[in-house]
Amino acid sequence: MAGTARYPAGSVARTAVLVSADASFRQRLRDALTGLRWQVREAMGGAETLACLDAFPAEAVVVDSWLPDLEIHEFVAEFGRLHPEVDLIMADASVASGAARAPRRNEVLYALRRSQATATDDAVWNTAPELRAETVPMPAPAPRVQTETTGDARRTVPAAEASRGAGPIAGTALPEFIGSDAALLEVSRRIRLVAPRATPVLIEGPTGSGKELVARAVHRLSPRASRRLVALNCAAIPEGLLEAELFGHTRGAFTGAVEGRMGRIEAAHGGTLFLDEIGEMPLALQAKLLRFLESGELQRVGNNETVAVDARIVAATHRPLARLVAEGAFRADLYYRLAVFLVRTPPLGGRQQDIEALTGHFLRKLAATSPARQLTAPALARLVAHGWPGNVRELEHVLERAWILAGDRPSIEAADIELDDPL
């Protein structure tokens, strides 16, 4: 096997992880492997798989050629870096598998062949090269279909299309983001990589560029997705109340505290805490937040007892925290705790190729409550030429204003596009 095993001998023997968004495939392969006395765990996507291997080592991983959250080649590269000792077996021969080879790989391949043989024609998988050498006849493969989810819409995607690069794979943005600009695609790539970890994430970007969408995507693709995402805007709460809002308080802890209350950090136990505009947090409170990040424990205001909380921290700011650190306005130790993994959201200015896609998205959103309208070519040209200092949020508001100004007309004209004056 390639690499040096990090797990005790015997702890991974005959343990396999089955990775596919297709529940019927997982069931068929699980039945075949358990018949060979294998322990089986299942995962629906790449992020869940990486998290599963951190907690439960395995001898082999069988993965589909299409994953709902990660591009398959990106997943294979990350898998090889993190788990070089685990045998990665691809259900589709068009994607190279890992370098490691499990001692009982033939058993897994046999189970994979059996699961394929019992599938109905519309669920037959492309066979791996090792399986083609078998003498047991196989049914002729039919085009396989996958279900792709984008927002609330679903469509079937042939396997050949998925392997060519269609669907939510390399070169495409996550469903939370609209556009094809390279900087936006880099944001999606970084989210896919960090989501399965417990690593703190710092999101930096101008106001209105989608920092909260990044936080929600990190949470959605993480193993904590079934628990709460708790958000707090540090700039929206008066300094005197921010500590109690974060850490909670007991009854009578301060004037007006007629009863005890759980704080936002504690409410995010098991899930994710999103601290928006972290750069606005007072220095004194930064020290208390740092103490929580280091110990995993907090004290409610007015109480000396500590409470252990497991919450992943995702923070965001429109201000450059590194500069604030240099100016003494932000604690350096807290900055390094938060900025373990940095994601920068790009401004809309300079992303002219994304204006049309974003415009279509917002017009469809507006059409949900009133008759649909089209944007004329001069109106679109006016939008494309604008610099968008307010970013995507500004574009949404400009389109809503134009929608109202269009009145009963079925189209939005250039004259309806009223752009905000520069601040």
Beta strands, then each sheet from edge to edge (+ up, - down):
strand 1: 15-19
strand 2: 39-43
strand 3: 60-63
strand 4: 87-90
strand 5: 145-150
strand 6: 153-158
strand 7: 201-204
strand 8: 229-233
strand 9: 248-249
strand 10: 261-262
strand 11: 272-276
strand 12: 297-299
strand 13: 306-308
strand 14: 312-317
strand 15: 341-344
strand 16: 374-375
strand 17: 411-412
sheet 1: 2+ 1+ 3+ 4+
sheet 2: 5+ 6-
sheet 3: 8+ 11+ 14+ 7+ 15+
sheet 4: 9+ 10-
sheet 5: 12+ 13-
sheet 6: 16+ 17+
end
